[in-house]
């Protein structure tokens, strides 16, 4: 939120809108693009963007949430909100960007802009840590670097700010110019030039030139010659240029990097003298990001000694919110590494996305360096918590404690983290979702450990942003009005229950589908309100189906008769889904069942068909395209007879994950997305366009030196003829790592290197051949990720990716990340 006052008629003038204004002098302080994320509705302006879904579809939701000012591009909505302020424009995104440009032009402050293929957000957050003592900084929240995120970030500039740090990301040509006009940077940093988003450009040079447009009017440009390809320095932007390099001559020329425990000592030449710094991280990416920040400080006039002193104090950036299982049936959202007003709002939105518990608790530390006085800051936070319907606040720190009177809810306050820990036995947590949000200095990781169930060293990490991204990938392929049924059977393909369903509900899928009734019951108990289809309803579960408002799949006359007879005499139009067999020959009605099927449904008013569907058996394989066409024709003919015979219409659906990508003609009224949500589609070339959702990782328990011809494991099946080194890791067949992976067939990643199994897979662990590698106890081991994929593992043991995912044991803890 900024403190500049704009009225709605002023906005209309800026964006050159055709206006229909009920309250022309209304002050607007907030720009909103998500109807679910409303903090101050009275003073908010909603933009009906069409980036993911058409924002006009959510106008009514925004109106119900109290918003009365809208920017739209579809005149059809003018009549719906007669008491609201409506600004009609040709392009809503351009209107948002125009507002940001005008707002930016009002402030004469130093602005640092960052772009590159990787590391933008880390460099931004580290520069914030390094410079916060000298400047009042406004920066992009999280990774808001897109055509939408950048204007929303720049909108936060206020009078008190003396430095802006914004990141800009692009994925195709002709995007950066708009971001440059919005940010108007005075200092520019190019982090690197990698392969990310390469598909949007004809060449790496084209991508570089597009990125450099961000810096065309900068006073200072910071870069590495290793990332400017063959571009002459004279063609680089910036009145002053500052270079850094690990390989060639540069203003900051790195000469030596030495790992020291979990840190790196770096030596370099600068202005003819040897200087040094200590970067408190060990991985390669962090070292490069640290050197970029070092170059930034030196180029801005900080002495080598001061730069070294500040870099040594860098702390890890909490990029992702973690959702974990907590004590006493709680869910814990861990955001214990950062606390500012922008990221607090984002974290509270994620908290509200979780519906598994009615009670929602926030553990919040003092917020520092916000540019606001204490009363103003905590008054704003209080209003935010009230708007988000928070149940309880636990405040930690002297400032928030002193502001206790501002919070009208269940509260308790502690002067320090240690004070909270000392009183922890007397604090009751049970059946609630707890958001832990603290500034780094408060060391809230100590609190997270207290309220989180101990996590097994073998963990399945689920990226909820990637899941949402994959949903959008398929949504973009659908015709308007085509509905989506998301398959969450088999514990969401091994990925989770309500944790996955909550995200899908938040992103407005139309239906969920589970295999068995108990899965649907678990979702209802977890707060899921979407329609849920049960694909294998058993007569013994009919009572639970009705009690929890689940919708059964009806696949033969017997199950239809049983369900009708079960329903009470006064039941009316209970929703059911008809399964049609068009060639799978597993379950479903066939043409010979038509007469009796129609008679049973027409003869009872207890049930109503809400959908009919079938299952494509080979949609991913072009060799079966003729049969796929035959299935669609058979389904359409049979379903039309059912609809005509019943005298009403219902939803038709036959397309699955690969059907969406390969058979657009099969979309009909609805599609069913299954494993594609989790990053695998047999109909796509190397899953192009999908993001990796799940990463399975474990750790090294022990490293052993093996003598020549000694045997390893049960049955003495493993052997290293020349001797070598093995690493025992904490995953076995009880965790879902199949015994067929033994004896070198399976491979895992340690320190970026692919290593084979040796010997048979044990119940709780297995052994890897790490001969020639530097491996120690506690090292992370990747079983599968975006590089070593579930498809790779499936090939190793001649199975399918579905089996790899669904076989992961429930004892493997799931940790959910949201950025």
ZAMARGU-4260 file (C-alpha; in steps of 0.2 Angstrom, whole numbers, plus 5000, padded with zeros to 4 digits):
<rodrens>
0) 5000/5000/5000 | 5006/5018/4996 | 5002/5034/5005 | 4998/5044/4989 | 4980/5048/4988
5) 4971/5045/4971 | 4953/5047/4968 | 4943/5036/4956 | 4940/5050/4944 | 4959/5054/4944
10) 4962/5035/4939 | 4949/5037/4925 | 4959/5051/4918 | 4976/5042/4919 | 4970/5027/4910
15) 4959/5036/4898 | 4944/5025/4903 | 4926/5027/4898 | 4920/5029/4916 | 4903/5025/4924
20) 4907/5032/4942 | 4895/5032/4956 | 4907/5040/4968 | 4920/5050/4959 | 4930/5057/4974
25) 4932/5039/4982 | 4950/5037/4987 | 4959/5022/4981 | 4975/5015/4990 | 4975/4997/4984
30) 4976/4988/4967 | 4968/4971/4968 | 4969/4957/4955 | 4963/4943/4965 | 4945/4943/4972
35) 4951/4931/4986 | 4965/4943/4992 | 4955/4958/4998 | 4962/4968/5013 | 4953/4985/5012
40) 4939/4983/5000 | 4932/5001/5002 | 4948/5009/4995 | 4953/4995/4983 | 4952/4995/4964
45) 4949/4978/4956 | 4957/4974/4939 | 4948/4961/4928 | 4964/4954/4921 | 4964/4939/4909
50) 4981/4932/4912 | 4976/4915/4919 | 4958/4915/4919 | 4946/4929/4913 | 4946/4941/4928
55) 4928/4946/4923 | 4922/4929/4930 | 4927/4935/4947 | 4919/4952/4947 | 4904/4946/4957
60) 4916/4938/4970 | 4925/4954/4972 | 4909/4963/4974 | 4903/4951/4987 | 4920/4955/4996
65) 4915/4973/4997 | 4925/4980/4982 | 4915/4994/4973 | 4928/5000/4960 | 4933/4990/4945
70) 4943/4991/4929 | 4935/4980/4915 | 4937/4978/4896 | 4920/4969/4893 | 4905/4981/4892
75) 4893/4967/4895 | 4896/4969/4914 | 4892/4987/4915 | 4874/4984/4920 | 4878/4972/4934
80) 4885/4984/4947 | 4875/5000/4946 | 4881/5007/4962 | 4900/5004/4958 | 4913/5014/4950
85) 4917/5006/4933 | 4932/5010/4922 | 4930/5003/4905 | 4946/5001/4895 | 4952/4992/4879
90) 4966/4982/4889 | 4965/4980/4908 | 4984/4975/4909 | 4990/4991/4900 | 4979/5001/4911
95) 4987/4993/4926 | 5004/4996/4919 | 5000/5014/4915 | 4995/5018/4933 | 5011/5011/4939
100) 5021/5022/4926 | 5012/5038/4932 | 5015/5033/4950 | 5033/5029/4948 | 5036/5046/4939
105) 5031/5055/4955 | 5046/5049/4965 | 5064/5054/4963 | 5073/5040/4971 | 5087/5028/4967
110) 5080/5012/4960 | 5090/4996/4957 | 5083/4984/4944 | 5088/4966/4943 | 5085/4953/4929
115) 5093/4937/4923 | 5090/4919/4920 | 5092/4914/4938 | 5095/4921/4955 | 5085/4937/4953
120) 5075/4935/4969 | 5089/4929/4980 | 5100/4944/4974 | 5086/4956/4977 | 5083/4949/4995
125) 5102/4949/4999 | 5104/4967/4993 | 5089/4972/5004 | 5099/4964/5019 | 5115/4973/5014
130) 5108/4990/5011 | 5093/4991/5024 | 5103/5000/5037 | 5107/5014/5025 | 5091/5016/5015
135) 5072/5015/5018 | 5069/5001/5004 | 5054/4997/4994 | 5056/4980/4985 | 5046/4967/4975
140) 5037/4955/4987 | 5043/4937/4984 | 5046/4935/4966 | 5034/4948/4958 | 5043/4951/4942
145) 5030/4948/4928 | 5020/4960/4918 | 5008/4960/4932 | 5020/4958/4947 | 5031/4973/4942
150) 5017/4986/4942 | 5010/4980/4958 | 5027/4981/4966 | 5031/4998/4960 | 5014/5004/4966
155) 5021/5001/4984 | 5033/5016/4982 | 5029/5029/4995 | 5036/5046/5001 | 5047/5038/5015
160) 5057/5027/5003 | 5074/5031/4998 | 5078/5016/4987 | 5068/5004/4977 | 5074/4986/4972
165) 5064/4978/4959 | 5066/4962/4949 | 5060/4959/4931 | 5057/4943/4923 | 5053/4940/4904
170) 5049/4924/4895 | 5048/4930/4877 | 5052/4945/4865 | 5045/4962/4867 | 5041/4961/4886
175) 5055/4970/4894 | 5051/4988/4887 | 5035/4989/4897 | 5044/4984/4913 | 5058/4997/4910
180) 5045/5011/4908 | 5037/5005/4924 | 5053/5003/4935 | 5064/5017/4927 | 5080/5010/4935
185) 5095/5020/4939 | 5106/5005/4943 | 5105/4989/4934 | 5111/4971/4938 | 5111/4957/4926
190) 5113/4941/4936 | 5117/4928/4923 | 5111/4921/4906 | 5106/4903/4907 | 5093/4892/4898
195) 5078/4897/4908 | 5064/4903/4896 | 5075/4900/4881 | 5060/4893/4871 | 5053/4911/4870
200) 5068/4917/4860 | 5076/4913/4843 | 5093/4913/4851 | 5103/4917/4867 | 5108/4933/4860
205) 5091/4938/4857 | 5086/4934/4875 | 5101/4944/4881 | 5097/4959/4870 | 5079/4959/4877
210) 5085/4958/4895 | 5097/4973/4892 | 5082/4984/4887 | 5078/4985/4906 | 5094/4995/4908
215) 5094/5007/4894 | 5094/5023/4904 | 5103/5017/4920 | 5118/5027/4928 | 5126/5011/4933
220) 5126/4994/4925 | 5133/4979/4934 | 5137/4963/4924 | 5149/4948/4921 | 5157/4947/4904
225) 5154/4929/4905 | 5136/4932/4902 | 5136/4945/4888 | 5141/4933/4874 | 5150/4942/4861
230) 5142/4959/4863 | 5155/4973/4864 | 5156/4983/4880 | 5153/4999/4870 | 5135/4992/4866
235) 5131/4988/4884 | 5119/5000/4893 | 5124/5011/4908 | 5133/5028/4909 | 5145/5018/4921
240) 5149/5000/4919 | 5155/4988/4933 | 5160/4970/4929 | 5164/4955/4939 | 5171/4938/4933
245) 5178/4922/4939 | 5187/4918/4923 | 5193/4934/4915 | 5199/4952/4918 | 5185/4963/4926
250) 5183/4977/4939 | 5180/4964/4952 | 5191/4949/4946 | 5189/4933/4957 | 5206/4925/4959
255) 5202/4912/4973 | 5187/4903/4981 | 5190/4891/4995 | 5176/4881/5004 | 5178/4883/5023
260) 5165/4871/5031 | 5148/4878/5026 | 5155/4895/5020 | 5166/4901/5005 | 5181/4912/5007
265) 5183/4923/4991 | 5198/4933/4986 | 5198/4945/4971 | 5207/4960/4963 | 5199/4977/4964
270) 5207/4993/4959 | 5224/4985/4958 | 5223/4978/4976 | 5219/4961/4983 | 5203/4961/4993
275) 5193/4947/5001 | 5176/4942/5008 | 5167/4928/5017 | 5151/4921/5009 | 5141/4911/5022
280) 5135/4898/5010 | 5143/4883/5002 | 5133/4880/4986 | 5139/4886/4969 | 5123/4896/4965
285) 5124/4906/4982 | 5143/4909/4979 | 5139/4917/4962 | 5124/4927/4970 | 5135/4933/4984
290) 5149/4939/4972 | 5135/4949/4962 | 5130/4957/4978 | 5149/4960/4982 | 5150/4969/4965
295) 5135/4979/4969 | 5141/4986/4985 | 5158/4990/4978 | 5151/4998/4963 | 5140/5009/4974
300) 5155/5015/4984 | 5156/5004/4999 | 5174/5000/5005 | 5180/4982/5003 | 5181/4981/5022
305) 5163/4987/5024 | 5157/4975/5010 | 5166/4960/5018 | 5158/4964/5035 | 5141/4965/5028
310) 5142/4950/5016 | 5148/4939/5031 | 5131/4942/5040 | 5120/4937/5025 | 5106/4925/5030
315) 5097/4912/5020 | 5081/4918/5011 | 5065/4909/5015 | 5059/4908/4997 | 5045/4896/5000
320) 5031/4894/5013 | 5032/4876/5020 | 5016/4867/5025 | 5019/4853/5037 | 5010/4841/5049
325) 5010/4848/5067 | 5008/4842/5084 | 4990/4838/5091 | 4983/4836/5073 | 4988/4854/5068
330) 4995/4860/5051 | 5010/4871/5052 | 5014/4884/5039 | 5033/4889/5041 | 5038/4906/5035
335) 5051/4909/5049 | 5064/4918/5039 | 5056/4934/5034 | 5043/4946/5040 | 5037/4962/5031
340) 5019/4968/5027 | 5019/4962/5009 | 5025/4945/5013 | 5013/4944/5028 | 4998/4947/5016
345) 5004/4933/5004 | 5007/4921/5019 | 4989/4925/5026 | 4982/4921/5009 | 4990/4904/5009
350) 4984/4902/5027 | 4966/4905/5022 | 4968/4893/5007 | 4970/4879/5020 | 4952/4873/5025
355) 4956/4858/5035 | 4955/4867/5052 | 4942/4880/5056 | 4954/4888/5069 | 4968/4899/5061
360) 4983/4905/5072 | 4997/4917/5068 | 5013/4918/5077 | 5021/4934/5072 | 5037/4944/5077
365) 5040/4962/5077 | 5041/4969/5060 | 5056/4981/5057 | 5062/4993/5044 | 5044/4996/5037
370) 5045/5015/5036 | 5030/5016/5047 | 5028/5022/5065 | 5023/5008/5077 | 5005/5013/5079
375) 5002/5015/5061 | 5011/4998/5057 | 5001/4988/5070 | 4985/4996/5066 | 4987/4991/5048
380) 4992/4973/5053 | 4977/4972/5065 | 4965/4977/5051 | 4973/4964/5039 | 4971/4950/5052
385) 4953/4955/5055 | 4950/4955/5036 | 4958/4938/5035 | 4947/4931/5049 | 4961/4926/5059
390) 4956/4916/5075 | 4971/4920/5086 | 4987/4930/5086 | 5003/4926/5096 | 5014/4941/5096
395) 5033/4940/5100 | 5043/4955/5102 | 5043/4971/5112 | 5035/4982/5099 | 5020/4971/5094
400) 5018/4967/5113 | 5017/4986/5117 | 5003/4987/5103 | 4992/4973/5111 | 4977/4985/5113
405) 4976/4987/5094 | 4971/4969/5091 | 4953/4964/5094 | 4954/4945/5094 | 4961/4931/5105
410) 4979/4936/5108 | 4994/4932/5119 | 5011/4941/5119 | 5029/4937/5123 | 5044/4948/5124
415) 5056/4936/5115 | 5057/4919/5107 | 5064/4912/5122 | 5050/4919/5132 | 5038/4910/5121
420) 5048/4894/5123 | 5049/4895/5141 | 5030/4897/5142 | 5027/4884/5128 | 5020/4870/5140
425) 5006/4881/5145 | 5001/4886/5127 | 4988/4875/5119 | 4988/4870/5101 | 4976/4858/5094
430) 4967/4855/5077 | 4972/4872/5070 | 4982/4879/5056 | 4997/4889/5063 | 5006/4901/5052
435) 5024/4905/5059 | 5030/4922/5052 | 5045/4930/5060 | 5060/4941/5056 | 5076/4932/5054
440) 5083/4939/5070 | 5069/4931/5081 | 5075/4913/5076 | 5058/4907/5074 | 5064/4890/5067
445) 5066/4886/5086 | 5047/4888/5087 | 5044/4878/5071 | 5053/4863/5078 | 5042/4864/5094
450) 5026/4863/5085 | 5030/4852/5070 | 5030/4833/5070 | 5047/4826/5068 | 5050/4824/5049
455) 5058/4807/5043 | 5074/4810/5034 | 5066/4804/5018 | 5054/4817/5012 | 5043/4820/4997
460) 5043/4839/4994 | 5027/4845/4984 | 5028/4862/4975 | 5011/4869/4976 | 5015/4883/4964
465) 5021/4870/4951 | 5004/4861/4953 | 4995/4877/4950 | 5006/4881/4935 | 5002/4864/4927
470) 4984/4866/4930 | 4985/4883/4921 | 4995/4874/4907 | 4980/4863/4903 | 4967/4877/4906
475) 4976/4887/4893 | 4972/4873/4880 | 4954/4872/4884 | 4940/4881/4875 | 4930/4894/4885
480) 4917/4886/4897 | 4925/4869/4897 | 4925/4862/4914 | 4939/4854/4923 | 4938/4838/4934
485) 4954/4835/4944 | 4958/4817/4949 | 4964/4816/4967 | 4962/4798/4969 | 4975/4787/4977
490) 4981/4801/4989 | 4982/4813/4974 | 4994/4801/4965 | 5004/4800/4981 | 5006/4818/4983
495) 4993/4822/4997 | 4975/4823/5002 | 4967/4840/5007 | 4984/4849/5004 | 4982/4846/4985
500) 4963/4848/4985 | 4964/4865/4994 | 4975/4871/4980 | 4964/4865/4966 | 4948/4872/4975
505) 4957/4889/4977 | 4961/4889/4958 | 4943/4885/4954 | 4942/4868/4946 | 4924/4862/4944
510) 4925/4844/4951 | 4936/4833/4960 | 4936/4814/4958 | 4942/4801/4971 | 4942/4782/4969
515) 4934/4777/4986 | 4922/4785/4997 | 4934/4786/5012 | 4945/4798/5001 | 4930/4809/4998
520) 4925/4809/5016 | 4943/4814/5021 | 4942/4829/5009 | 4925/4834/5016 | 4933/4834/5033
525) 4947/4844/5027 | 4936/4858/5021 | 4933/4854/5003 | 4917/4860/4997 | 4918/4856/4978
530) 4908/4843/4970 | 4917/4826/4972 | 4914/4811/4961 | 4917/4794/4969 | 4923/4782/4956
535) 4921/4765/4965 | 4906/4767/4976 | 4902/4752/4987 | 4884/4749/4994 | 4892/4748/5011
540) 4898/4766/5009 | 4881/4773/5002 | 4877/4780/5020 | 4894/4790/5020 | 4891/4796/5002
545) 4875/4804/5006 | 4880/4810/5023 | 4895/4819/5015 | 4887/4825/4999 | 4897/4814/4988
550) 4892/4810/4970 | 4894/4791/4965 | 4899/4785/4948 | 4886/4772/4942 | 4893/4759/4931
555) 4881/4745/4930 | 4862/4742/4933 | 4865/4733/4949 | 4874/4747/4957 | 4861/4759/4951
560) 4847/4749/4958 | 4856/4747/4975 | 4859/4766/4976 | 4841/4770/4971 | 4834/4758/4984
565) 4846/4765/4997 | 4840/4783/4995 | 4826/4788/5007 | 4808/4789/5000 | 4809/4808/5000
570) 4826/4809/4991 | 4825/4820/4975 | 4837/4822/4961 | 4852/4815/4970 | 4867/4818/4958
575) 4875/4803/4949 | 4888/4801/4936 | 4886/4787/4922 | 4901/4778/4917 | 4900/4772/4898
580) 4911/4758/4892 | 4918/4763/4875 | 4932/4751/4874 | 4941/4750/4890 | 4931/4735/4896
585) 4934/4738/4914 | 4918/4746/4920 | 4903/4755/4912 | 4886/4753/4903 | 4885/4747/4885
590) 4872/4749/4872 | 4863/4734/4877 | 4859/4742/4894 | 4851/4757/4887 | 4832/4752/4888
595) 4833/4746/4906 | 4845/4761/4911 | 4832/4773/4905 | 4818/4764/4913 | 4826/4764/4930
600) 4831/4782/4930 | 4814/4788/4923 | 4805/4777/4935 | 4813/4785/4950 | 4814/4804/4954
605) 4827/4800/4967 | 4842/4802/4956 | 4848/4814/4942 | 4862/4811/4930 | 4874/4826/4931
610) 4887/4819/4919 | 4891/4804/4908 | 4908/4799/4904 | 4920/4787/4897 | 4939/4783/4898
615) 4951/4785/4883 | 4963/4770/4883 | 4977/4776/4872 | 4975/4795/4870 | 4994/4797/4872
620) 4999/4786/4858 | 4997/4790/4840 | 4996/4772/4835 | 4979/4771/4844 | 4972/4787/4836
625) 4960/4778/4826 | 4953/4769/4841 | 4952/4785/4851 | 4941/4792/4837 | 4931/4776/4838
630) 4928/4778/4856 | 4923/4796/4855 | 4910/4792/4841 | 4903/4778/4851 | 4902/4788/4867
635) 4894/4803/4858 | 4881/4791/4850 | 4877/4782/4866 | 4876/4797/4877 | 4865/4806/4865
640) 4853/4792/4867 | 4853/4793/4886 | 4851/4812/4885 | 4836/4811/4873 | 4828/4797/4883
645) 4829/4806/4899 | 4824/4823/4892 | 4837/4834/4899 | 4855/4838/4896 | 4870/4834/4907
650) 4889/4836/4907 | 4898/4825/4894 | 4917/4821/4897 | 4929/4808/4890 | 4946/4817/4888
655) 4960/4813/4900 | 4977/4822/4903 | 4985/4816/4886 | 4968/4818/4878 | 4969/4837/4882
660) 4986/4839/4874 | 4983/4827/4858 | 4964/4827/4855 | 4956/4845/4857 | 4941/4838/4848
665) 4937/4827/4864 | 4935/4842/4876 | 4916/4841/4876 | 4909/4849/4891 | 4922/4844/4904
670) 4940/4836/4904 | 4948/4826/4918 | 4966/4830/4922 | 4976/4817/4932 | 4994/4814/4932
675) 4997/4829/4921 | 4994/4840/4936 | 5009/4832/4944 | 5021/4835/4929 | 5019/4820/4918
680) 5010/4818/4901 | 5013/4803/4890 | 5006/4814/4876 | 5019/4827/4877 | 5037/4827/4870
685) 5048/4826/4886 | 5034/4834/4896 | 5037/4850/4888 | 5028/4865/4896 | 5025/4855/4913
690) 5033/4859/4929 | 5041/4846/4941 | 5029/4845/4956 | 5037/4832/4967 | 5054/4829/4973
695) 5059/4814/4983 | 5074/4816/4994 | 5083/4807/5007 | 5100/4807/5016 | 5116/4798/5018
700) 5117/4788/5035 | 5134/4781/5033 | 5149/4780/5021 | 5159/4764/5021 | 5175/4759/5012
705) 5174/4742/5004 | 5188/4730/5000 | 5190/4722/4983 | 5177/4707/4981 | 5169/4711/4998
710) 5150/4708/4997 | 5136/4721/5001 | 5119/4718/5007 | 5107/4703/5009 | 5111/4688/4999
715) 5128/4695/4996 | 5121/4701/4979 | 5132/4717/4979 | 5150/4717/4975 | 5163/4730/4970
720) 5177/4719/4962 | 5190/4733/4964 | 5184/4739/4980 | 5177/4757/4983 | 5165/4767/4993
725) 5147/4765/4997 | 5134/4776/5005 | 5120/4769/5014 | 5104/4780/5012 | 5088/4781/5022
730) 5075/4774/5009 | 5070/4756/5006 | 5055/4746/4999 | 5044/4750/5014 | 5046/4768/5008
735) 5041/4764/4990 | 5058/4762/4983 | 5055/4745/4973 | 5066/4730/4976 | 5068/4730/4957
740) 5079/4745/4958 | 5093/4735/4967 | 5110/4729/4960 | 5114/4744/4949 | 5097/4746/4940
745) 5092/4761/4951 | 5101/4777/4951 | 5101/4792/4963 | 5109/4810/4963 | 5122/4814/4976
750) 5130/4831/4975 | 5124/4832/4957 | 5132/4816/4952 | 5122/4800/4946 | 5126/4785/4956
755) 5120/4767/4955 | 5113/4756/4969 | 5123/4741/4974 | 5116/4726/4982 | 5098/4723/4985
760) 5086/4736/4991 | 5082/4733/5010 | 5066/4737/5019 | 5072/4754/5026 | 5088/4758/5017
765) 5099/4754/5002 | 5117/4756/4997 | 5124/4767/4983 | 5141/4765/4974 | 5149/4782/4977
770) 5167/4777/4973 | 5178/4792/4969 | 5165/4805/4975 | 5167/4816/4991 | 5152/4810/5001
775) 5149/4812/5020 | 5135/4807/5032 | 5120/4819/5031 | 5123/4823/5013 | 5106/4825/5003
780) 5102/4812/4991 | 5089/4815/4977 | 5078/4800/4972 | 5069/4809/4959 | 5067/4827/4954
785) 5066/4838/4938 | 5082/4831/4932 | 5081/4813/4937 | 5062/4811/4933 | 5049/4799/4938
790) 5049/4794/4919 | 5068/4790/4921 | 5064/4779/4936 | 5049/4770/4927 | 5061/4766/4913
795) 5074/4758/4925 | 5061/4745/4931 | 5050/4744/4916 | 5035/4752/4923 | 5025/4768/4922
800) 5026/4784/4931 | 5010/4782/4939 | 5017/4767/4949 | 5032/4777/4954 | 5022/4791/4962
805) 5008/4781/4970 | 5020/4768/4978 | 5028/4781/4989 | 5023/4775/5006 | 5013/4785/5018
810) 5027/4785/5031 | 5037/4796/5019 | 5033/4813/5026 | 5025/4826/5013 | 5031/4844/5015
815) 5022/4857/5004 | 5030/4872/4997 | 5021/4888/4992 | 5030/4903/4985
</rodrens>
